[in-house]
Amino acid sequence: MANANKWMIDPDDAVMLLIDHQSGLFQLVKDIELPTLRSHVTALAKVARLAKIPTFTTASVPDGPNGPLIPEIHQSNPDAIYIPRTGQINAWDNPAWVKAIEETQRKTLLIAGTLTSVCMSFPTLSALVAGYKVFTIVDASGNWSKMATDLTVARVAQAGAMPIDTYAVLAELMGTWNRPDAMDFADVMVDHIVPPYRALMESYDKAQSVQKVGRETKLDRLETAEAKK
């Protein structure tokens, strides 16, 4: 697209890469609460499916202490493709991984991985050298310390990647509320990213109901009676 914004995500050019979100590696994560991390990764899997984004997953020695991928990813996105690798620490060193990405003919990569400073950053740096535009989803990645994460974000940003959060990814892939599946995106948002937004939606729905059927507690009658006293 001639008028595409190079600083934002084009859903028609994007690939979602969810790397090494494994139960064993999660035990090392200290910079984000584990329920939050799992929820954000699940949100990305769901949003990728809604937006019809090709999604690839992989795991580092899942038969060993790093453990299996968390099941929510493929449960939430049955279209996601798991690509095994044969010991490579950097997923980009696996020819099957690179081939799968190349076959999409897309050049924008959305990358999240645990651990951030290895599983997310190594493929990011490799993809940048290969000419891809990369968005690193920091709050869907986990690391053993905040300092390690800060260093990694600085490193990949200096190399040309764009750090981003899960909420922004959802919003950029959604693009507009004027779409038939808008509430499906909204459900992902409130279920996994900003739960308080559901209260806002409930309050709005109630306000609309009052306009249509009147106040449930008949406060107007009480106010009128009080005024007559």
C-alpha positions in Angstrom: 0.0 0.0 0.0 1.5 3.3 -1.1 0.0 5.2 1.9 0.8 2.6 4.5 2.2 3.9 7.8 5.5 2.2 8.3 5.4 2.7 12.0 2.1 0.8 12.4 0.9 -2.8 11.8 -0.6 -3.6 8.4 -2.8 -6.7 9.2 -2.6 -7.8 5.6 1.2 -8.0 5.8 1.6 -9.4 9.4 2.7 -12.8 10.8 2.3 -13.7 14.5 5.2 -15.5 16.0 4.7 -17.0 19.5 8.0 -18.4 20.6 8.8 -20.7 23.6 5.9 -19.8 25.8 6.6 -23.0 27.8 5.6 -24.1 31.3 9.1 -24.7 32.4 10.5 -21.4 31.2 7.6 -19.6 32.8 9.0 -20.7 36.2 12.0 -18.3 35.6 9.8 -15.2 34.8 10.0 -12.5 37.4 9.2 -9.3 35.5 5.5 -9.9 34.9 2.8 -11.8 36.8 2.4 -15.3 35.3 -1.4 -15.1 35.0 -1.0 -11.8 33.2 1.6 -13.2 30.8 -0.5 -16.3 30.0 -3.5 -14.1 29.5 -1.7 -11.7 27.1 -0.3 -14.7 25.1 -3.8 -16.1 24.9 -5.1 -12.8 23.7 -2.6 -12.7 20.9 -3.5 -16.1 19.7 -7.2 -15.2 19.7 -6.7 -11.8 18.0 -4.4 -13.4 15.3 -7.2 -15.8 14.4 -9.8 -13.1 14.3 -7.7 -10.9 12.1 -6.7 -13.9 9.9 -3.0 -13.5 10.7 -0.8 -16.5 9.9 0.5 -17.7 13.3 3.5 -19.9 14.0 4.6 -21.4 17.3 7.7 -23.2 18.4 9.2 -24.6 21.6 12.8 -25.0 22.9 13.5 -28.7 23.9 9.9 -29.2 25.1 10.7 -32.8 26.2 13.3 -31.4 28.7 13.0 -29.0 31.6 11.8 -26.1 29.5 8.5 -27.9 29.3 5.6 -27.9 26.7 3.9 -24.9 25.2 1.1 -23.6 27.3 -2.1 -25.2 25.9 -4.0 -22.0 25.7 -2.2 -20.9 22.5 -3.4 -23.7 20.2 -6.7 -24.1 22.0 -7.4 -20.4 21.3 -6.1 -20.6 17.7 -6.5 -24.0 16.1 -5.2 -22.5 12.9 -1.8 -21.8 14.4 1.0 -24.0 13.1 3.6 -25.5 15.4 7.1 -25.8 14.0 9.4 -28.1 15.9 13.1 -27.4 16.0 16.1 -29.5 16.6 17.9 -27.8 19.5 18.5 -24.3 18.1 18.3 -21.7 20.8 17.5 -19.0 18.2 14.3 -20.1 16.4 15.5 -18.2 13.3 18.4 -20.8 13.0 15.8 -23.4 12.2 15.4 -23.5 8.4 11.8 -24.8 8.7 10.8 -21.8 10.7 12.3 -19.3 8.2 10.7 -21.2 5.3 7.3 -21.1 6.8 7.5 -17.3 7.3 8.9 -16.7 3.8 6.0 -18.7 2.3 3.5 -16.3 3.7 5.1 -13.6 1.5 4.5 -11.2 4.4 7.2 -8.9 5.7 5.9 -7.7 9.1 6.5 -9.9 12.1 4.8 -9.7 15.5 7.1 -11.4 17.9 6.6 -12.5 21.5 8.7 -15.0 23.4 9.8 -16.4 26.7 12.5 -15.6 27.7 12.5 -12.1 26.4 16.3 -11.6 26.2 16.8 -14.8 24.3 13.7 -16.4 22.8 12.2 -13.0 21.7 15.3 -11.0 21.0 17.4 -13.5 19.0 14.8 -14.1 16.3 14.0 -10.4 16.3 17.6 -9.5 15.6 17.9 -12.1 12.9 14.7 -11.1 11.2 15.8 -7.5 11.1 19.0 -8.5 9.3 16.8 -10.5 6.9 14.9 -7.3 6.0 11.7 -7.8 8.0 9.8 -5.1 9.9 9.5 -6.4 13.5 7.2 -5.5 16.4 8.3 -7.0 19.7 5.4 -7.6 22.0 7.0 -6.9 25.4 4.1 -7.7 27.8 3.5 -11.0 26.1 7.1 -12.0 26.8 8.6 -12.8 30.2 12.1 -12.5 31.6 14.1 -13.3 34.7 14.5 -9.7 35.8 13.3 -6.2 34.9 16.8 -5.1 34.2 17.3 -7.9 31.7 14.0 -6.9 30.0 15.0 -3.2 29.9 18.4 -4.0 28.4 16.7 -6.3 25.8 14.1 -3.7 24.8 16.9 -1.1 24.3 18.9 -3.6 22.3 16.2 -4.6 19.9 14.9 -1.0 19.5 18.4 0.2 18.7 18.6 -2.6 16.0 15.3 -1.3 14.5 12.5 -3.3 16.1 9.5 -1.5 17.5 8.5 -2.5 21.1 4.7 -2.7 21.5 2.2 -4.0 24.0 -0.6 -6.5 23.6 -3.4 -3.9 23.8 -1.8 -1.9 20.9 -1.5 -5.0 18.8 -5.2 -5.8 19.3 -6.2 -2.2 18.4 -4.0 -2.0 15.3 -5.2 -5.4 14.0 -8.8 -4.5 14.8 -8.5 -1.1 13.0 -12.1 0.0 13.4 -15.2 -0.6 15.5 -17.2 -0.5 12.3 -16.8 -4.2 11.5 -19.1 -7.2 12.1 -16.7 -9.0 14.5 -15.9 -5.9 16.6 -17.4 -7.3 19.8 -15.3 -10.4 19.4 -12.2 -8.2 19.5 -13.8 -6.4 22.5 -14.4 -9.7 24.3 -10.7 -10.5 23.9 -9.8 -7.1 25.2 -11.9 -7.4 28.4 -11.2 -11.0 29.0 -7.5 -10.9 28.7 -6.0 -7.3 28.7 -8.2 -4.7 30.4 -10.9 -6.5 32.5 -12.1 -3.1 34.0 -13.4 -2.2 30.5 -16.2 -4.7 31.0 -17.6 -2.7 33.9 -17.6 0.4 31.6 -19.5 -1.6 28.9 -22.0 -2.8 31.5 -22.5 0.7 32.8 -23.1 1.9 29.2 -25.6 -0.9 28.5 -27.5 0.0 31.7 -27.6 3.7 30.8 -29.0 2.8 27.4 -31.6 0.6 29.1 -32.7 3.4 31.4 -33.3 5.6 28.3 -35.5 2.9 26.7 -37.4 1.4 29.7 -37.0 3.8 32.5 -35.2 3.7 35.8 -35.2 0.3 37.5 -35.4 1.8 41.0 -37.9 4.5 40.0 -35.7 7.2 41.5 -37.7 9.9 39.6 -40.7 9.0 41.7 -38.7 9.2 44.9 -37.3 12.5 43.9 -40.7 13.9 43.1 -42.1 12.7 46.4 -39.2 14.3 48.3 -39.7 17.6 46.5 -43.4 17.7 47.6 -42.5 17.4 51.3 
